[in-house]
Amino acid sequence: MFALSTLLLDNGLPDQPILLIEPHRTRVGVWRIKFCYDDVEPLSMNAEQASKLAIRLHQMGQDELACEIDEAVGRAKHYDAM
């Protein structure tokens, strides 16, 4: 089975505890999903990539993390529609 650390690294995220997952808007008005860490600068990805990551996480049984990402993606889509 695909390891969680490999999945995170393949998506540009370090294998460290994520403190916060939230939508954020770039300077040009594009909504992205931001991942905040304790010792690492926040990283972000587009909502489509984050949705695909959440699907893979659900498949791996990482439902808590996947649900946090799904929630952030849902909020980003909501804010984008406003």
C-alpha positions in Angstrom: 0.0 0.0 0.0 1.1 3.6 -0.7 2.6 5.2 2.4 1.2 8.4 3.8 4.7 10.1 3.8 5.1 9.2 0.1 1.7 10.6 -0.8 2.4 13.8 1.1 5.8 14.2 -0.5 4.4 13.5 -4.0 2.0 16.5 -3.4 4.7 18.8 -2.3 4.0 18.5 1.5 6.5 17.5 4.2 5.8 14.5 6.3 5.2 16.6 9.4 2.2 17.3 11.6 -0.1 19.7 9.9 -1.4 22.3 12.4 -4.0 24.0 10.2 -5.6 23.5 6.8 -7.5 26.5 5.4 -8.5 28.2 2.2 -6.6 31.4 1.3 -6.7 33.8 -1.5 -3.7 34.7 -3.5 -2.9 38.3 -4.5 -4.4 37.7 -7.9 -7.7 36.4 -6.3 -7.2 32.7 -6.8 -8.4 30.5 -3.9 -5.9 27.8 -2.8 -5.6 25.4 0.2 -2.9 26.4 2.7 -1.2 23.8 5.0 0.4 25.3 8.1 3.2 23.6 10.1 5.0 24.3 13.3 8.6 24.5 11.9 8.0 24.9 8.1 6.7 27.9 6.2 3.0 27.4 5.1 2.6 25.6 1.8 -0.4 25.7 -0.6 -1.9 23.9 -3.5 -4.8 24.5 -5.8 -8.2 23.2 -4.8 -8.3 20.5 -7.5 -5.0 19.0 -6.3 -6.2 19.2 -2.7 -9.4 17.4 -3.7 -7.4 14.6 -5.4 -5.2 14.3 -2.3 -8.3 14.0 -0.1 -9.6 11.2 -2.2 -6.3 9.2 -1.9 -6.3 9.9 1.8 -9.8 8.5 2.2 -8.7 5.4 0.2 -5.8 5.0 2.7 -8.1 5.3 5.7 -6.7 8.7 6.6 -10.3 10.1 7.0 -9.6 12.8 9.6 -7.0 14.5 7.4 -9.0 13.9 4.3 -12.1 15.5 5.9 -10.1 18.6 6.9 -8.9 19.0 3.4 -12.4 18.5 2.0 -13.8 21.1 4.4 -11.1 23.7 3.3 -11.8 22.9 -0.4 -15.5 23.4 0.2 -15.0 26.7 1.9 -12.6 27.9 -0.9 -15.3 27.0 -3.5 -17.9 28.8 -1.5 -15.8 31.9 -1.2 -14.9 31.8 -4.9 -18.6 31.8 -5.8 -19.3 34.9 -3.7 
